[in-house]
Amino acid sequence: MTPPRTRTSNSLAQLALPGLDTPVVPPPFDLFEVIRNTFRRWVPDGDMPVIKVSRRMMRTLGSFTPSRNQIRLSSRLLALGTPEEQQHVALHEVAHAIVHQRTPKARAHGKEFKIACSELGLDAGRFVSVDHSAWRDRLRYAVECPSCGENILRRKRARKVKCDCGSKLKPREWSAVGMTETGLKRL
């Protein structure tokens, strides 16, 4: 009887071509790091804007508040948007922050904003063109059953719900969740 073969870490292919057996995994996308790096590149001495995630933003995907020097991003965008959509919205708001640092009295979508957008490689528009109508298909509402602890998911909020364990609920508050490839994300 021959002993079972074990895979060695230094196979011949790996010695000849290092990294051959190692899968190439792209680094995780960090939107906040993109915002910070972009802002620092164009305004190295400026005050870094505060970045916040808002669960209250339902129709707006992002905003910049000059008086607070704050960029707010919608939790729906972060949970349901693609990395390209997230980056597009974030860079639009960074353009506002750049303009505010350079020219505090500039108009929100004026000449200075258009210049900043062209520097960032964006279309200088008042609105960001992100089609979020497909997000509605992945939006659900969840409530936790107090008896069994199971999450009950619905497309619409309801006054009365019956759990699989048999208990009847009258939920006061539903949590919005998004269905993603990795599972459910709270919005």
Backbone hydrogen bonds, N-H to C=O, Kabsch-Sander energy under -0.5 kcal/mol:
donor,donor_aa,acceptor,acceptor_aa,energy
11,S,9,S,-0.7
15,L,11,S,-2.2
16,A,12,L,-2.4
17,L,13,A,-3.1
20,L,17,L,-1.6
25,V,23,P,-0.7
30,D,28,P,-0.5
31,L,29,F,-0.7
34,V,30,D,-1.7
35,I,31,L,-2.2
36,R,32,F,-2.4
37,N,33,E,-2.7
38,T,34,V,-2.3
39,F,35,I,-2.5
40,R,36,R,-2.7
41,R,37,N,-1.9
42,W,38,T,-1.7
43,V,39,F,-2.8
46,G,43,V,-1.1
48,M,46,G,-0.6
50,V,69,N,-2.6
52,K,50,V,-0.5
52,K,71,I,-2.9
54,S,73,L,-2.9
58,M,56,R,-0.9
63,S,72,R,-2.2
65,T,70,Q,-2.7
68,R,65,T,-0.6
69,N,65,T,-1.1
70,Q,65,T,-1.8
71,I,50,V,-3.3
72,R,63,S,-2.9
72,R,70,Q,-0.5
73,L,52,K,-2.4
74,S,61,L,-2.7
75,S,54,S,-2.4
78,L,74,S,-1.8
79,A,75,S,-2.0
80,L,76,R,-2.8
81,G,76,R,-0.6
81,G,77,L,-1.8
86,Q,82,T,-2.7
87,Q,83,P,-2.4
88,H,84,E,-2.3
89,V,85,E,-2.3
90,A,86,Q,-2.5
91,L,87,Q,-2.6
92,H,88,H,-1.6
93,E,89,V,-1.9
94,V,90,A,-2.2
95,A,91,L,-2.2
96,H,92,H,-1.3
97,A,93,E,-1.9
98,I,94,V,-2.8
99,V,95,A,-2.3
100,H,96,H,-2.4
101,Q,97,A,-2.0
102,R,98,I,-2.3
103,T,99,V,-3.3
106,A,103,T,-1.9
110,G,107,R,-1.2
114,K,110,G,-2.0
115,I,111,K,-1.9
116,A,112,E,-2.3
117,C,113,F,-2.5
118,S,114,K,-2.0
119,E,115,I,-2.0
120,L,116,A,-1.7
121,G,117,C,-0.7
122,L,117,C,-3.1
125,G,123,D,-1.5
130,V,128,V,-1.6
132,H,130,V,-1.2
135,W,132,H,-0.6
136,R,132,H,-0.5
136,R,133,S,-0.9
137,D,134,A,-0.8
138,R,135,W,-1.4
139,L,135,W,-0.6
139,L,136,R,-0.8
140,R,177,V,-2.9
141,Y,154,R,-3.0
142,A,175,S,-3.0
143,V,152,I,-1.5
145,C,150,E,-2.7
149,G,145,C,-2.0
152,I,143,V,-3.1
153,L,151,N,-0.6
154,R,141,Y,-2.3
161,V,169,L,-2.2
163,C,167,S,-2.7
166,G,163,C,-1.4
169,L,161,V,-3.3
175,S,142,A,-2.8
177,V,140,R,-3.0
178,G,185,K,-3.0
179,M,138,R,-2.6
180,T,178,G,-0.7
180,T,183,G,-2.8
183,G,180,T,-1.0
185,K,178,G,-2.3
187,L,176,A,-3.0
